[in-house]
């Protein structure tokens, strides 16, 4: 569903983002983005993001700490955007 339904992927990532401030939440967010990237093909996402494939794996690993630039590039490459709400 993560590959076939962009709306589902967006809702899935938004739910993970809501938990990002909880203990372990950053790992949950990275895992969700990794699952979306895997569903679309890591190599394809890496190419669209202009990031080496190995760097994508490292950034989205359980110990990953991607820069904002990397995070935004990966989101864009998966067809998603980061938003802010009040």
C-alpha positions as CSV (number, residue, x, y, z in Angstrom):
1,X,0.0,0.0,0.0
2,X,2.9,2.4,0.7
3,X,3.9,2.2,-3.0
4,X,0.5,2.1,-4.6
5,X,-1.3,4.7,-2.5
6,X,0.5,8.0,-1.9
7,X,-2.3,9.2,0.4
8,X,-1.8,6.1,2.7
9,X,2.0,6.8,2.7
10,X,1.3,10.4,3.7
11,X,-1.0,9.4,6.6
12,X,1.4,6.7,7.7
13,X,4.3,9.2,7.8
14,X,2.2,11.9,9.5
15,X,1.3,9.4,12.3
16,X,5.0,8.6,12.8
17,X,5.8,12.3,12.8
18,X,3.3,12.9,15.6
19,X,5.2,10.4,17.7
20,X,8.6,11.9,16.9
21,X,8.8,13.8,20.2
22,X,8.1,10.7,22.3
23,X,11.0,8.5,23.6
24,X,12.1,6.5,20.5
25,X,10.0,8.6,18.3
26,X,12.8,9.7,16.0
27,X,13.6,6.0,15.3
28,X,9.9,5.4,14.5
29,X,9.9,8.4,12.1
30,X,13.0,7.2,10.3
31,X,11.6,3.6,10.2
32,X,8.4,4.8,8.6
33,X,10.3,6.9,6.0
34,X,12.6,3.9,5.3
35,X,9.6,1.6,4.8
36,X,8.2,4.1,2.3
37,X,11.5,4.4,0.5
38,X,11.9,0.6,0.4
39,X,8.4,0.3,-1.1
40,X,9.4,2.6,-3.9
41,X,12.9,1.1,-4.2
42,X,15.8,2.6,-2.2
43,X,17.9,2.9,-5.4
44,X,15.1,4.8,-7.2
45,X,14.5,7.1,-4.2
46,X,18.3,7.7,-3.8
47,X,18.6,8.6,-7.4
48,X,15.7,11.1,-7.3
49,X,17.0,12.6,-4.1
50,X,20.6,12.9,-5.6
51,X,22.0,11.0,-2.6
52,X,24.2,7.9,-2.8
53,X,22.2,4.8,-1.9
54,X,24.5,3.9,0.9
55,X,23.9,7.3,2.5
56,X,20.1,6.7,2.3
57,X,20.5,3.5,4.2
58,X,22.7,5.1,6.8
59,X,20.4,8.2,7.2
60,X,17.3,6.0,7.6
61,X,18.9,3.4,9.9
62,X,17.9,3.0,13.5
63,X,20.9,5.0,14.5
64,X,20.5,7.5,11.6
65,X,20.5,11.2,12.2
66,X,19.9,12.8,8.8
67,X,20.4,16.5,8.2
68,X,17.4,18.6,7.3
69,X,18.7,18.8,3.8
70,X,18.8,15.0,3.5
71,X,15.4,14.5,5.1
72,X,13.8,17.1,2.8
73,X,15.5,15.5,-0.3
74,X,14.2,12.0,0.7
75,X,10.7,13.3,1.4
76,X,10.6,15.1,-2.0
77,X,12.0,12.0,-3.7
78,X,9.2,9.9,-2.3
79,X,6.6,12.4,-3.3
80,X,5.9,13.7,0.2
81,X,6.3,17.1,1.8
82,X,6.9,18.2,5.4
83,X,4.2,20.5,6.8
84,X,3.5,22.5,9.9
85,X,0.2,23.0,11.6
86,X,-1.1,24.8,14.6
